Amino acid sequence: MGVRARKRQKRLAEKLRRIRESLGLPQKELLKLFKIDWLHQSNNSSYELGATEPPLYVIEKYAEVANVCMDVLISDKHSLPEKLPVKTLYHPHKG
């Protein structure tokens, strides 16, 4: 019996790139903001291009700087709000 590949989010890379661009930061500056020592620009570029999936704590950092809940990033059914970062925590399940 083989192991099936896990389903990947189709829009995650696009959302990560949009967050960084909305903040007006180059990748290098975003990495400084994240304060993750081992994370390099090549890793981040790979995440934003969709070549590799970021670890959960990297997704959490993106969510924190954009002030959105992680559901918005990891679910393809949710979209980022138009303006980023949002002033109050954006949660798609709350009206």
C-alpha angles and dihedrals in degrees: 000000000000128000116246119228115251116251111257126216110252097206103039097096092048091050093049092050092047092053092052093045092047089055089051092233131139113228092258092058092045090054091053088053091052093053094210106146099202096045111103132188091254090056091049093046089052090053093049092048092049094240092124135011117245121236116261094256091056089052087049091055092052090049091050096051092047092042093230129126116257091246088073092058101040099042120075090204092066126071130206116255115260096249121049137230094031120217096228125032109281113221118172093209094059120076 
